[in-house]
């Protein structure tokens, strides 16, 4: 997935891996910029299902879960924000705020 919080290409003018990401830059930045703007403006944070519907439906569920997990692992937002997101979410989305462990690393 696109590393939205880690955009350093070490001398390259643009991202040399842009075509490799399973979740695109535009998707991740679209979701995170909208949520960040709401959070900073102290507006109500939408639930997972509300965000999913705004993106066009369930076909974006995995991308959305991965985007939110990435944001959580980077320490973005506070506990109230994450509680709001997960107040109405599918069971599989509740792992978004799970603590990172060695089991999360997969090396084929």
Buried (B, 14 or more C-beta within 10 A) or exposed (E): BBBBEEEEEEEEEEBEEEEEBEBBBEBBBBBBEEBBEBBEEEEEBBBBBBBBEBBEEEEBBEBBBBBBBBBBBEEBBEEEBBEBBBEEBEEEBEEBBEEEEEEEEEEE
